[in-house]
Amino acid sequence: MATLKPMTPLQPQMQASMKPPSPLRAPEQQPLKPTTPLQPKNAPKTPMSHPHRR
């Protein structure tokens, strides 16, 4: 419990900073999700798979 006390103040700070990117990444991930499984199946060593992972 003591270890959670110092982390509690850090959690809200991280969530606040992640809130803006979360809505932007949500729509991006949706179209990428269907493409990701198709890319590795066709060619897991594709050059596009590297930037996507980054």
PDB file of N, H, CA, C and O in Angstrom:
ATOM      1  N   MET A   1       0.838  -1.205   0.000  1.00  0.00           N
ATOM      2  CA  MET A   1       0.000   0.000   0.000  1.00  0.00           C
ATOM      3  C   MET A   1       0.880   1.264   0.000  1.00  0.00           C
ATOM      4  O   MET A   1       0.583   2.241  -0.688  1.00  0.00           O
ATOM      5  N   ALA A   2       1.959   1.222   0.781  1.00  0.00           N
ATOM      6  H   ALA A   2       2.201   0.429   1.340  1.00  0.00           H
ATOM      7  CA  ALA A   2       2.839   2.403   0.861  1.00  0.00           C
ATOM      8  C   ALA A   2       3.421   2.715  -0.522  1.00  0.00           C
ATOM      9  O   ALA A   2       3.575   3.881  -0.886  1.00  0.00           O
ATOM     10  N   THR A   3       3.743   1.665  -1.292  1.00  0.00           N
ATOM     11  H   THR A   3       3.618   0.718  -0.997  1.00  0.00           H
ATOM     12  CA  THR A   3       4.326   1.886  -2.620  1.00  0.00           C
ATOM     13  C   THR A   3       3.287   2.508  -3.557  1.00  0.00           C
ATOM     14  O   THR A   3       3.649   3.223  -4.492  1.00  0.00           O
ATOM     15  N   LEU A   4       2.012   2.245  -3.318  1.00  0.00           N
ATOM     16  H   LEU A   4       1.718   1.664  -2.558  1.00  0.00           H
ATOM     17  CA  LEU A   4       0.963   2.790  -4.183  1.00  0.00           C
ATOM     18  C   LEU A   4       0.754   4.279  -3.901  1.00  0.00           C
ATOM     19  O   LEU A   4       0.374   5.030  -4.799  1.00  0.00           O
ATOM     20  N   LYS A   5       0.998   4.707  -2.672  1.00  0.00           N
ATOM     21  H   LYS A   5       1.307   4.097  -1.943  1.00  0.00           H
ATOM     22  CA  LYS A   5       0.784   6.121  -2.316  1.00  0.00           C
ATOM     23  C   LYS A   5       1.575   7.052  -3.245  1.00  0.00           C
ATOM     24  O   LYS A   5       0.985   7.959  -3.831  1.00  0.00           O
ATOM     25  N   PRO A   6       2.889   6.857  -3.394  1.00  0.00           N
ATOM     26  CA  PRO A   6       3.660   7.745  -4.289  1.00  0.00           C
ATOM     27  C   PRO A   6       3.251   7.592  -5.753  1.00  0.00           C
ATOM     28  O   PRO A   6       3.385   8.534  -6.535  1.00  0.00           O
ATOM     29  N   MET A   7       2.757   6.423  -6.125  1.00  0.00           N
ATOM     30  H   MET A   7       2.648   5.658  -5.490  1.00  0.00           H
ATOM     31  CA  MET A   7       2.365   6.193  -7.524  1.00  0.00           C
ATOM     32  C   MET A   7       1.020   6.856  -7.831  1.00  0.00           C
ATOM     33  O   MET A   7       0.779   7.255  -8.970  1.00  0.00           O
ATOM     34  N   THR A   8       0.153   6.977  -6.844  1.00  0.00           N
ATOM     35  H   THR A   8       0.349   6.653  -5.918  1.00  0.00           H
ATOM     36  CA  THR A   8      -1.174   7.566  -7.071  1.00  0.00           C
ATOM     37  C   THR A   8      -1.061   8.959  -7.709  1.00  0.00           C
ATOM     38  O   THR A   8      -1.744   9.227  -8.697  1.00  0.00           O
ATOM     39  N   PRO A   9      -0.213   9.855  -7.166  1.00  0.00           N
ATOM     40  CA  PRO A   9      -0.092  11.199  -7.766  1.00  0.00           C
ATOM     41  C   PRO A   9       0.492  11.150  -9.178  1.00  0.00           C
ATOM     42  O   PRO A   9       0.220  12.031  -9.993  1.00  0.00           O
ATOM     43  N   LEU A  10       1.282  10.136  -9.463  1.00  0.00           N
ATOM     44  H   LEU A  10       1.503   9.421  -8.801  1.00  0.00           H
ATOM     45  CA  LEU A  10       1.888  10.007 -10.793  1.00  0.00           C
ATOM     46  C   LEU A  10       0.861   9.492 -11.800  1.00  0.00           C
ATOM     47  O   LEU A  10       0.884   9.880 -12.968  1.00  0.00           O
ATOM     48  N   GLN A  11      -0.024   8.631 -11.355  1.00  0.00           N
ATOM     49  H   GLN A  11      -0.043   8.316 -10.406  1.00  0.00           H
ATOM     50  CA  GLN A  11      -1.027   8.063 -12.272  1.00  0.00           C
ATOM     51  C   GLN A  11      -1.906   9.148 -12.901  1.00  0.00           C
ATOM     52  O   GLN A  11      -2.041   9.193 -14.124  1.00  0.00           O
ATOM     53  N   PRO A  12      -2.506  10.028 -12.082  1.00  0.00           N
ATOM     54  CA  PRO A  12      -3.364  11.088 -12.658  1.00  0.00           C
ATOM     55  C   PRO A  12      -2.590  11.988 -13.612  1.00  0.00           C
ATOM     56  O   PRO A  12      -3.127  12.426 -14.630  1.00  0.00           O
ATOM     57  N   GLN A  13      -1.330  12.266 -13.285  1.00  0.00           N
ATOM     58  H   GLN A  13      -0.895  11.911 -12.458  1.00  0.00           H
ATOM     59  CA  GLN A  13      -0.514  13.115 -14.164  1.00  0.00           C
ATOM     60  C   GLN A  13      -0.316  12.437 -15.521  1.00  0.00           C
ATOM     61  O   GLN A  13      -0.440  13.079 -16.564  1.00  0.00           O
ATOM     62  N   MET A  14      -0.011  11.151 -15.504  1.00  0.00           N
ATOM     63  H   MET A  14       0.089  10.629 -14.657  1.00  0.00           H
ATOM     64  CA  MET A  14       0.227  10.422 -16.759  1.00  0.00           C
ATOM     65  C   MET A  14      -1.081  10.298 -17.546  1.00  0.00           C
ATOM     66  O   MET A  14      -1.089  10.423 -18.770  1.00  0.00           O
ATOM     67  N   GLN A  15      -2.179  10.051 -16.837  1.00  0.00           N
ATOM     68  H   GLN A  15      -2.172   9.949 -15.842  1.00  0.00           H
ATOM     69  CA  GLN A  15      -3.472   9.902 -17.516  1.00  0.00           C
ATOM     70  C   GLN A  15      -3.841  11.204 -18.229  1.00  0.00           C
ATOM     71  O   GLN A  15      -4.311  11.183 -19.367  1.00  0.00           O
ATOM     72  N   ALA A  16      -3.627  12.327 -17.561  1.00  0.00           N
ATOM     73  H   ALA A  16      -3.245  12.345 -16.637  1.00  0.00           H
ATOM     74  CA  ALA A  16      -3.971  13.628 -18.151  1.00  0.00           C
ATOM     75  C   ALA A  16      -3.189  13.829 -19.451  1.00  0.00           C
ATOM     76  O   ALA A  16      -3.754  14.252 -20.460  1.00  0.00           O
ATOM     77  N   SER A  17      -1.899  13.527 -19.426  1.00  0.00           N
ATOM     78  H   SER A  17      -1.439  13.183 -18.607  1.00  0.00           H
ATOM     79  CA  SER A  17      -1.068  13.718 -20.625  1.00  0.00           C
ATOM     80  C   SER A  17      -1.459  12.704 -21.706  1.00  0.00           C
ATOM     81  O   SER A  17      -1.325  12.984 -22.897  1.00  0.00           O
ATOM     82  N   MET A  18      -1.939  11.534 -21.295  1.00  0.00           N
ATOM     83  H   MET A  18      -2.047  11.306 -20.327  1.00  0.00           H
ATOM     84  CA  MET A  18      -2.311  10.495 -22.267  1.00  0.00           C
ATOM     85  C   MET A  18      -3.731  10.727 -22.800  1.00  0.00           C
ATOM     86  O   MET A  18      -4.090  10.194 -23.850  1.00  0.00           O
ATOM     87  N   LYS A  19      -4.524  11.503 -22.098  1.00  0.00           N
ATOM     88  H   LYS A  19      -4.232  11.936 -21.245  1.00  0.00           H
ATOM     89  CA  LYS A  19      -5.909  11.749 -22.531  1.00  0.00           C
ATOM     90  C   LYS A  19      -5.968  12.334 -23.952  1.00  0.00           C
ATOM     91  O   LYS A  19      -6.713  11.819 -24.786  1.00  0.00           O
ATOM     92  N   PRO A  20      -5.205  13.393 -24.248  1.00  0.00           N
ATOM     93  CA  PRO A  20      -5.257  13.970 -25.607  1.00  0.00           C
ATOM     94  C   PRO A  20      -4.856  12.976 -26.698  1.00  0.00           C
ATOM     95  O   PRO A  20      -5.554  12.880 -27.707  1.00  0.00           O
ATOM     96  N   PRO A  21      -3.755  12.231 -26.533  1.00  0.00           N
ATOM     97  CA  PRO A  21      -3.339  11.263 -27.562  1.00  0.00           C
ATOM     98  C   PRO A  21      -4.268  10.055 -27.636  1.00  0.00           C
ATOM     99  O   PRO A  21      -4.410   9.453 -28.700  1.00  0.00           O
ATOM    100  N   SER A  22      -4.904   9.692 -26.517  1.00  0.00           N
ATOM    101  H   SER A  22      -4.789  10.182 -25.653  1.00  0.00           H
ATOM    102  CA  SER A  22      -5.770   8.499 -26.507  1.00  0.00           C
ATOM    103  C   SER A  22      -6.874   8.617 -27.575  1.00  0.00           C
ATOM    104  O   SER A  22      -7.055   7.684 -28.357  1.00  0.00           O
ATOM    105  N   PRO A  23      -7.611   9.732 -27.628  1.00  0.00           N
ATOM    106  CA  PRO A  23      -8.677   9.859 -28.641  1.00  0.00           C
ATOM    107  C   PRO A  23      -8.124   9.903 -30.061  1.00  0.00           C
ATOM    108  O   PRO A  23      -8.781   9.453 -31.000  1.00  0.00           O
ATOM    109  N   LEU A  24      -6.925  10.440 -30.218  1.00  0.00           N
ATOM    110  H   LEU A  24      -6.391  10.806 -29.455  1.00  0.00           H
ATOM    111  CA  LEU A  24      -6.325  10.519 -31.554  1.00  0.00           C
ATOM    112  C   LEU A  24      -5.814   9.146 -31.996  1.00  0.00           C
ATOM    113  O   LEU A  24      -5.883   8.797 -33.174  1.00  0.00           O
ATOM    114  N   ARG A  25      -5.303   8.380 -31.042  1.00  0.00           N
ATOM    115  H   ARG A  25      -5.247   8.664 -30.085  1.00  0.00           H
ATOM    116  CA  ARG A  25      -4.766   7.061 -31.395  1.00  0.00           C
ATOM    117  C   ARG A  25      -5.895   6.054 -31.605  1.00  0.00           C
ATOM    118  O   ARG A  25      -5.755   5.119 -32.394  1.00  0.00           O
ATOM    119  N   ALA A  26      -7.000   6.240 -30.911  1.00  0.00           N
ATOM    120  H   ALA A  26      -7.114   6.999 -30.270  1.00  0.00           H
ATOM    121  CA  ALA A  26      -8.127   5.298 -31.019  1.00  0.00           C
ATOM    122  C   ALA A  26      -8.568   5.160 -32.486  1.00  0.00           C
ATOM    123  O   ALA A  26      -8.624   4.043 -32.999  1.00  0.00           O
ATOM    124  N   PRO A  27      -8.882   6.274 -33.170  1.00  0.00           N
ATOM    125  CA  PRO A  27      -9.318   6.176 -34.576  1.00  0.00           C
ATOM    126  C   PRO A  27      -8.210   5.643 -35.479  1.00  0.00           C
ATOM    127  O   PRO A  27      -8.481   4.947 -36.458  1.00  0.00           O
ATOM    128  N   GLU A  28      -6.973   5.966 -35.152  1.00  0.00           N
ATOM    129  H   GLU A  28      -6.753   6.531 -34.357  1.00  0.00           H
ATOM    130  CA  GLU A  28      -5.848   5.485 -35.983  1.00  0.00           C
ATOM    131  C   GLU A  28      -5.656   3.979 -35.816  1.00  0.00           C
ATOM    132  O   GLU A  28      -5.371   3.270 -36.781  1.00  0.00           O
ATOM    133  N   GLN A  29      -5.814   3.505 -34.589  1.00  0.00           N
ATOM    134  H   GLN A  29      -6.045   4.081 -33.805  1.00  0.00           H
ATOM    135  CA  GLN A  29      -5.606   2.074 -34.329  1.00  0.00           C
ATOM    136  C   GLN A  29      -6.704   1.244 -34.999  1.00  0.00           C
ATOM    137  O   GLN A  29      -6.433   0.148 -35.491  1.00  0.00           O
ATOM    138  N   GLN A  30      -7.926   1.748 -35.024  1.00  0.00           N
ATOM    139  H   GLN A  30      -8.146   2.638 -34.625  1.00  0.00           H
ATOM    140  CA  GLN A  30      -9.037   0.990 -35.618  1.00  0.00           C
ATOM    141  C   GLN A  30      -8.716   0.566 -37.056  1.00  0.00           C
ATOM    142  O   GLN A  30      -8.790  -0.623 -37.365  1.00  0.00           O
ATOM    143  N   PRO A  31      -8.361   1.504 -37.942  1.00  0.00           N
ATOM    144  CA  PRO A  31      -8.044   1.127 -39.335  1.00  0.00           C
ATOM    145  C   PRO A  31      -6.753   0.327 -39.437  1.00  0.00           C
ATOM    146  O   PRO A  31      -6.585  -0.471 -40.359  1.00  0.00           O
ATOM    147  N   LEU A  32      -5.835   0.539 -38.487  1.00  0.00           N
ATOM    148  H   LEU A  32      -5.972   1.188 -37.738  1.00  0.00           H
ATOM    149  CA  LEU A  32      -4.546  -0.171 -38.522  1.00  0.00           C
ATOM    150  C   LEU A  32      -4.709  -1.609 -38.034  1.00  0.00           C
ATOM    151  O   LEU A  32      -4.002  -2.507 -38.492  1.00  0.00           O
ATOM    152  N   LYS A  33      -5.633  -1.827 -37.110  1.00  0.00           N
ATOM    153  H   LYS A  33      -6.207  -1.099 -36.737  1.00  0.00           H
ATOM    154  CA  LYS A  33      -5.828  -3.185 -36.575  1.00  0.00           C
ATOM    155  C   LYS A  33      -6.077  -4.200 -37.697  1.00  0.00           C
ATOM    156  O   LYS A  33      -5.402  -5.228 -37.741  1.00  0.00           O
ATOM    157  N   PRO A  34      -7.025  -3.940 -38.602  1.00  0.00           N
ATOM    158  CA  PRO A  34      -7.298  -4.903 -39.687  1.00  0.00           C
ATOM    159  C   PRO A  34      -6.117  -5.036 -40.651  1.00  0.00           C
ATOM    160  O   PRO A  34      -5.896  -6.108 -41.216  1.00  0.00           O
ATOM    161  N   THR A  35      -5.367  -3.965 -40.839  1.00  0.00           N
ATOM    162  H   THR A  35      -5.546  -3.095 -40.380  1.00  0.00           H
ATOM    163  CA  THR A  35      -4.230  -4.005 -41.773  1.00  0.00           C
ATOM    164  C   THR A  35      -3.043  -4.734 -41.143  1.00  0.00           C
ATOM    165  O   THR A  35      -2.315  -5.443 -41.839  1.00  0.00           O
ATOM    166  N   THR A  36      -2.842  -4.567 -39.843  1.00  0.00           N
ATOM    167  H   THR A  36      -3.433  -3.991 -39.278  1.00  0.00           H
ATOM    168  CA  THR A  36      -1.700  -5.219 -39.177  1.00  0.00           C
ATOM    169  C   THR A  36      -1.718  -6.735 -39.379  1.00  0.00           C
ATOM    170  O   THR A  36      -0.697  -7.303 -39.768  1.00  0.00           O
ATOM    171  N   PRO A  37      -2.848  -7.410 -39.129  1.00  0.00           N
ATOM    172  CA  PRO A  37      -2.878  -8.874 -39.301  1.00  0.00           C
ATOM    173  C   PRO A  37      -2.682  -9.282 -40.759  1.00  0.00           C
ATOM    174  O   PRO A  37      -2.172 -10.368 -41.033  1.00  0.00           O
ATOM    175  N   LEU A  38      -3.082  -8.424 -41.692  1.00  0.00           N
ATOM    176  H   LEU A  38      -3.497  -7.542 -41.469  1.00  0.00           H
ATOM    177  CA  LEU A  38      -2.945  -8.761 -43.115  1.00  0.00           C
ATOM    178  C   LEU A  38      -1.492  -8.585 -43.561  1.00  0.00           C
ATOM    179  O   LEU A  38      -0.993  -9.357 -44.379  1.00  0.00           O
ATOM    180  N   GLN A  39      -0.822  -7.578 -43.026  1.00  0.00           N
ATOM    181  H   GLN A  39      -1.227  -6.951 -42.362  1.00  0.00           H
ATOM    182  CA  GLN A  39       0.582  -7.328 -43.419  1.00  0.00           C
ATOM    183  C   GLN A  39       1.493  -8.490 -43.024  1.00  0.00           C
ATOM    184  O   GLN A  39       2.196  -9.031 -43.877  1.00  0.00           O
ATOM    185  N   PRO A  40       1.495  -8.885 -41.740  1.00  0.00           N
ATOM    186  CA  PRO A  40       2.379  -9.988 -41.312  1.00  0.00           C
ATOM    187  C   PRO A  40       2.057 -11.281 -42.051  1.00  0.00           C
ATOM    188  O   PRO A  40       2.961 -12.055 -42.366  1.00  0.00           O
ATOM    189  N   LYS A  41       0.774 -11.523 -42.332  1.00  0.00           N
ATOM    190  H   LYS A  41       0.039 -10.895 -42.076  1.00  0.00           H
ATOM    191  CA  LYS A  41       0.389 -12.766 -43.036  1.00  0.00           C
ATOM    192  C   LYS A  41       0.960 -12.755 -44.458  1.00  0.00           C
ATOM    193  O   LYS A  41       1.468 -13.768 -44.938  1.00  0.00           O
ATOM    194  N   ASN A  42       0.870 -11.598 -45.126  1.00  0.00           N
ATOM    195  H   ASN A  42       0.457 -10.775 -44.736  1.00  0.00           H
ATOM    196  CA  ASN A  42       1.389 -11.508 -46.500  1.00  0.00           C
ATOM    197  C   ASN A  42       2.916 -11.517 -46.490  1.00  0.00           C
ATOM    198  O   ASN A  42       3.551 -12.225 -47.273  1.00  0.00           O
ATOM    199  N   ALA A  43       3.498 -10.715 -45.586  1.00  0.00           N
ATOM    200  H   ALA A  43       2.983 -10.140 -44.951  1.00  0.00           H
ATOM    201  CA  ALA A  43       4.971 -10.650 -45.509  1.00  0.00           C
ATOM    202  C   ALA A  43       5.371 -10.038 -44.161  1.00  0.00           C
ATOM    203  O   ALA A  43       5.356  -8.816 -44.013  1.00  0.00           O
ATOM    204  N   PRO A  44       5.724 -10.864 -43.191  1.00  0.00           N
ATOM    205  CA  PRO A  44       6.093 -10.354 -41.854  1.00  0.00           C
ATOM    206  C   PRO A  44       7.358  -9.502 -41.883  1.00  0.00           C
ATOM    207  O   PRO A  44       7.597  -8.716 -40.966  1.00  0.00           O
ATOM    208  N   LYS A  45       8.175  -9.654 -42.938  1.00  0.00           N
ATOM    209  H   LYS A  45       7.981 -10.293 -43.683  1.00  0.00           H
ATOM    210  CA  LYS A  45       9.423  -8.878 -43.040  1.00  0.00           C
ATOM    211  C   LYS A  45       9.234  -7.650 -43.941  1.00  0.00           C
ATOM    212  O   LYS A  45      10.189  -7.193 -44.569  1.00  0.00           O
ATOM    213  N   THR A  46       8.014  -7.119 -44.005  1.00  0.00           N
ATOM    214  H   THR A  46       7.238  -7.490 -43.494  1.00  0.00           H
ATOM    215  CA  THR A  46       7.751  -5.953 -44.855  1.00  0.00           C
ATOM    216  C   THR A  46       8.374  -4.704 -44.229  1.00  0.00           C
ATOM    217  O   THR A  46       8.456  -4.612 -43.004  1.00  0.00           O
ATOM    218  N   PRO A  47       8.812  -3.748 -45.039  1.00  0.00           N
ATOM    219  CA  PRO A  47       9.417  -2.515 -44.514  1.00  0.00           C
ATOM    220  C   PRO A  47       8.395  -1.640 -43.797  1.00  0.00           C
ATOM    221  O   PRO A  47       8.763  -0.831 -42.945  1.00  0.00           O
ATOM    222  N   MET A  48       7.114  -1.797 -44.133  1.00  0.00           N
ATOM    223  H   MET A  48       6.816  -2.454 -44.825  1.00  0.00           H
ATOM    224  CA  MET A  48       6.070  -0.983 -43.502  1.00  0.00           C
ATOM    225  C   MET A  48       5.813  -1.446 -42.066  1.00  0.00           C
ATOM    226  O   MET A  48       5.408  -0.650 -41.219  1.00  0.00           O
ATOM    227  N   SER A  49       6.047  -2.720 -41.797  1.00  0.00           N
ATOM    228  H   SER A  49       6.376  -3.367 -42.485  1.00  0.00           H
ATOM    229  CA  SER A  49       5.788  -3.243 -40.447  1.00  0.00           C
ATOM    230  C   SER A  49       6.715  -2.564 -39.437  1.00  0.00           C
ATOM    231  O   SER A  49       6.335  -2.385 -38.280  1.00  0.00           O
ATOM    232  N   HIS A  50       7.930  -2.183 -39.860  1.00  0.00           N
ATOM    233  H   HIS A  50       8.239  -2.329 -40.800  1.00  0.00           H
ATOM    234  CA  HIS A  50       8.870  -1.541 -38.929  1.00  0.00           C
ATOM    235  C   HIS A  50       8.360  -0.170 -38.468  1.00  0.00           C
ATOM    236  O   HIS A  50       8.292   0.072 -37.263  1.00  0.00           O
ATOM    237  N   PRO A  51       7.998   0.737 -39.393  1.00  0.00           N
ATOM    238  CA  PRO A  51       7.499   2.064 -38.967  1.00  0.00           C
ATOM    239  C   PRO A  51       6.234   1.938 -38.141  1.00  0.00           C
ATOM    240  O   PRO A  51       6.033   2.710 -37.203  1.00  0.00           O
ATOM    241  N   HIS A  52       5.370   0.974 -38.473  1.00  0.00           N
ATOM    242  H   HIS A  52       5.534   0.347 -39.235  1.00  0.00           H
ATOM    243  CA  HIS A  52       4.134   0.801 -37.701  1.00  0.00           C
ATOM    244  C   HIS A  52       4.464   0.471 -36.251  1.00  0.00           C
ATOM    245  O   HIS A  52       3.852   1.009 -35.328  1.00  0.00           O
ATOM    246  N   ARG A  53       5.440  -0.420 -36.057  1.00  0.00           N
ATOM    247  H   ARG A  53       5.938  -0.857 -36.807  1.00  0.00           H
ATOM    248  CA  ARG A  53       5.804  -0.818 -34.686  1.00  0.00           C
ATOM    249  C   ARG A  53       6.431   0.352 -33.937  1.00  0.00           C
ATOM    250  O   ARG A  53       6.241   0.499 -32.730  1.00  0.00           O
ATOM    251  N   ARG A  54       7.178   1.183 -34.658  1.00  0.00           N
ATOM    252  H   ARG A  54       7.333   1.064 -35.638  1.00  0.00           H
ATOM    253  CA  ARG A  54       7.820   2.342 -34.023  1.00  0.00           C
ATOM    254  C   ARG A  54       6.747   3.290 -33.533  1.00  0.00           C
ATOM    255  O   ARG A  54       7.061   4.336 -32.965  1.00  0.00           O
TER     256      ARG A  54
END
